Amino acid sequence: MLTSRQVDKLTRVIMNSGRKETARYHVYAALEIIKRRQYKAWLKASEEEKSKIELDPFVIARKAIANCHPLMKLQGVTRVVSKKTSLRHPPPSAEPRRASDAFSYVLQRGSVEA
């Protein structure tokens, strides 16, 4: 069985009540669906388009997670001038937090479409 560090992390994120095998089954089933769709598109494509189509589902999953990384987060700041004012400003997000947010965004989007 092929594996990827990010796919293993995604398995742990979607795991419910300690059922890691069930979560792993669902992740690999989703990767299989991605692979079949890409292969169908590859069969229909012309020769020049075939080289542009990615068939490896792990690469596609990594790109999807990378595309979901937020660059900034909103953080509340309280200023006291004449009144107590609460403002929100966007500082850069730390890399571990960005990865965690990306996995949760992918999970939320997948549960909406399911």
Summary of the structure (lengths in Angstrom):
residues: 114
radius of gyration: 19.4
end to end distance: 25.0
largest distance: 68.0
contacts: 260
relative contact order: 0.13
helix: 61%
strand: 12%
